[in-house]
């Protein structure tokens, strides 16, 4: 599909979808810039290290989670920069954080068929995998960062 057809397809979308795609584009760019900073400086902004949020199914949020998943996947194919797994996971985490939804970002390592060390990142919210679900089972989790939303009405904190 040529750029003209893609632009026409974008223009034909409803305003909510356009805004979500633009938000995904913004956060993918922001996440890519973060990768230029030493990870030790970025890590605290990702959430609580080694915290795993609940895997409980929240069907009320299913539509939002699927929309964020779709927007990240669509826009990651249309960025001027490389938007691989870690960029997608960070962008997705920021989008879910904005919507006050819990999420856990996982970092994993494995060896490829040549014995070379490889890495992967993925994002989960509840029982839904927002990014990086494909192939995650081949990786050993070496780090995770949880962003848990605590109800402010009950005097809690927002992390």
Buried (B, 14 or more C-beta within 10 A) or exposed (E): EEEEEEEEEBEEEEEEBEEBBEBBBBBBBEBBEBBEEEEEEBEEEBBBEEBBBEEEEBEEBEEBBEBBBBBBBBBBEBBEEEBBBBBBBBBBBBBBBEBEBBBBBBBBEBEEEEEEEEEBBBBBBBEBBBBBEEEBEEBEBEBBBBBBBEEEEEEEEEE
